Amino acid sequence: MPIRFRPVDASFYDLFQQSANQLVKGAALLAEMLGDGADRKTIADRMREQEHLADEATHDIIKRVNKTFVTPFDREDIYSLASGLDDVMDFMEEAVDLVLLYEVQELPSELATQVEVIQRCADLTASSMPRLQTMKDLQEFWIEINRLENTGDKTYRRILAKLFSGEFEALEVLKLKGIVDALEEAIDAFEKVANTIEQIAVKES
């Protein structure tokens, strides 16, 4: 059996951890944005700064790949994981920005469930990053993310049903749906990250 040798480049893992940590901070800002009496302009500014930091982390990963001869795992998987983490932040920032721009005064209470799902996904994703070095004990991570995504889907459908129940004015429905869609996209993006990690783990095993 041939010996597979790959020198450890811990910088990749550090960068992935940094990127995932940005998602935890972004999810916290998202929750803050949807809270009562929030200073939405200030929170939106902080979220844009967080999104900028996430972009920088993604660019650092890509630059590192381009400069490294031997990577910890397949280059295409590194690109996919970095891009997936960045997508999550983009959707969270979009939701925050829409809340500010649309000047929505009252948000459906069910959005709190979506934000809780996002926060949980962010925490799980950040805690999974150190395990990329060994590729061990990751199965529970992607199983739980999948379960959370299913919860998010069910809540998303309930929110849509409420929006189209006649309780809201037509213009308000359009505004709220944009926000709800962005939250749903963020949850879906977390599942794509989990799927990418599963694919990496299968390959590396």
Legacy VTK file of the C-alpha trace (Angstrom):
# vtk DataFile Version 3.0
C-alpha trace
ASCII
DATASET POLYDATA
POINTS 205 float
0.000 0.000 0.000
1.489 3.378 -0.972
2.175 5.798 1.826
0.216 9.007 1.530
2.245 11.902 2.775
0.978 15.417 3.116
2.878 17.939 5.169
0.653 19.723 7.645
0.025 23.358 6.804
-1.804 24.588 9.877
-2.395 28.007 8.334
-5.273 26.633 6.246
-7.043 25.357 9.332
-6.461 28.642 11.114
-7.969 30.533 8.190
-11.015 28.275 8.064
-11.462 28.746 11.794
-11.205 32.500 11.368
-13.814 32.431 8.610
-16.200 30.289 10.666
-15.747 32.536 13.693
-16.890 35.459 11.549
-20.156 33.594 10.975
-20.735 33.289 14.718
-20.284 37.035 15.065
-22.497 37.684 12.058
-25.264 35.464 13.450
-25.114 37.374 16.735
-25.513 40.668 14.879
-28.433 39.215 12.948
-30.162 38.284 16.198
-29.436 41.749 17.555
-30.882 43.342 14.414
-34.198 41.562 14.844
-34.490 42.412 18.542
-36.838 45.005 19.943
-35.514 48.567 20.072
-32.406 47.734 18.049
-30.239 50.528 16.643
-30.558 49.131 13.142
-28.265 51.597 11.390
-25.395 50.877 13.778
-25.937 47.128 13.622
-26.079 47.189 9.819
-22.785 49.093 9.738
-21.200 46.527 12.054
-22.545 43.697 9.900
-21.083 45.235 6.749
-17.730 45.437 8.514
-18.084 41.804 9.548
-18.931 40.815 5.978
-15.827 42.678 4.792
-13.684 40.748 7.279
-15.245 37.500 6.068
-14.384 38.444 2.480
-10.797 39.070 3.518
-10.614 35.666 5.201
-11.915 34.027 2.019
-9.371 35.875 -0.117
-6.584 34.849 2.279
-7.567 31.200 1.868
-7.601 31.465 -1.917
-4.243 33.248 -1.972
-2.824 30.568 0.297
-4.037 27.829 -2.050
-2.456 29.548 -5.030
0.886 29.814 -3.215
0.942 26.315 -1.732
2.280 23.352 -3.681
0.806 20.664 -1.417
-2.524 21.478 0.244
-4.070 19.658 3.241
-6.846 18.329 0.999
-8.009 18.815 -2.593
-7.803 22.358 -3.893
-11.323 22.261 -5.314
-12.642 21.282 -1.894
-10.744 24.138 -0.256
-12.266 26.548 -2.765
-15.745 25.093 -2.191
-15.488 25.289 1.586
-14.126 28.843 1.541
-16.799 29.941 -0.922
-19.534 28.233 1.072
-18.561 29.955 4.307
-18.487 33.282 2.486
-21.958 32.664 1.023
-23.436 32.218 4.499
-22.107 35.597 5.582
-23.390 37.230 2.410
-26.937 36.017 3.028
-26.885 37.075 6.676
-25.627 40.523 5.690
-28.344 40.712 3.032
-31.052 39.998 5.614
-29.722 42.685 7.947
-29.424 45.195 5.120
-32.992 44.543 3.942
-34.394 45.055 7.438
-32.714 48.462 7.451
-33.555 49.486 3.887
-37.170 48.344 3.982
-37.721 50.044 7.342
-39.841 47.117 8.499
-41.416 47.993 11.836
-42.952 44.652 12.777
-41.401 41.274 11.997
-43.219 37.920 12.253
-42.361 36.226 15.547
-41.445 33.047 13.649
-38.321 34.779 12.369
-36.842 34.258 15.825
-36.820 30.508 15.148
-34.946 31.033 11.890
-32.358 33.184 13.620
-31.941 30.586 16.364
-31.326 27.953 13.681
-28.726 30.202 12.047
-26.965 30.845 15.350
-26.883 27.143 16.134
-25.546 26.335 12.668
-22.848 28.983 13.068
-21.759 27.602 16.441
-21.630 24.040 15.124
-19.711 25.072 12.020
-17.116 26.974 14.032
-16.684 24.079 16.463
-16.199 21.639 13.583
-13.241 23.472 12.054
-10.530 22.078 14.377
-11.645 18.548 13.479
-10.714 19.102 9.842
-7.127 18.361 10.811
-7.956 14.797 11.837
-11.228 14.297 9.934
-12.589 12.566 13.018
-15.891 13.005 14.849
-17.432 15.076 12.069
-20.441 12.917 11.245
-22.573 14.292 14.066
-21.864 17.782 12.739
-23.329 17.306 9.271
-26.218 15.203 10.586
-27.199 17.972 13.028
-26.836 20.683 10.375
-29.135 18.667 8.125
-31.675 18.372 10.946
-31.505 22.116 11.574
-31.952 22.818 7.871
-35.102 20.705 7.883
-36.370 22.711 10.855
-35.594 25.897 8.954
-37.507 24.653 5.898
-40.606 23.889 7.943
-40.475 27.283 9.646
-39.938 28.985 6.289
-43.102 27.411 4.904
-45.093 28.442 7.972
-43.865 32.029 7.649
-44.825 32.145 3.972
-48.277 30.823 4.821
-48.651 33.581 7.406
-47.439 36.268 4.991
-49.995 35.250 2.380
-52.853 34.799 4.858
-54.172 38.315 4.295
-52.879 39.556 7.625
-50.295 41.808 5.946
-50.545 44.521 3.312
-49.255 43.566 -0.142
-46.216 45.869 0.017
-45.366 44.597 3.485
-45.543 41.015 2.207
-42.974 41.808 -0.486
-40.630 43.416 2.024
-40.903 40.628 4.582
-40.547 37.895 1.986
-37.226 39.354 0.882
-35.934 39.169 4.448
-37.351 35.690 5.041
-35.832 34.430 1.784
-32.393 35.741 2.773
-32.605 33.898 6.114
-33.644 30.712 4.328
-30.736 31.074 1.908
-28.340 31.448 4.847
-29.601 28.211 6.392
-29.342 26.405 3.046
-25.795 27.722 2.668
-24.874 26.220 6.042
-26.091 22.848 4.792
-23.941 23.223 1.666
-20.932 23.865 3.913
-21.757 20.735 5.897
-22.108 18.743 2.671
-18.716 19.985 1.511
-17.125 18.937 4.805
-18.762 15.517 4.505
-17.346 15.115 0.992
-13.888 16.107 2.217
-14.070 13.668 5.118
-15.111 10.816 2.811
-12.276 11.543 0.401
-9.660 11.843 3.129
-10.753 8.663 4.883
LINES 1 206
205 0 1 2 3 4 5 6 7 8 9 10 11 12 13 14 15 16 17 18 19 20 21 22 23 24 25 26 27 28 29 30 31 32 33 34 35 36 37 38 39 40 41 42 43 44 45 46 47 48 49 50 51 52 53 54 55 56 57 58 59 60 61 62 63 64 65 66 67 68 69 70 71 72 73 74 75 76 77 78 79 80 81 82 83 84 85 86 87 88 89 90 91 92 93 94 95 96 97 98 99 100 101 102 103 104 105 106 107 108 109 110 111 112 113 114 115 116 117 118 119 120 121 122 123 124 125 126 127 128 129 130 131 132 133 134 135 136 137 138 139 140 141 142 143 144 145 146 147 148 149 150 151 152 153 154 155 156 157 158 159 160 161 162 163 164 165 166 167 168 169 170 171 172 173 174 175 176 177 178 179 180 181 182 183 184 185 186 187 188 189 190 191 192 193 194 195 196 197 198 199 200 201 202 203 204
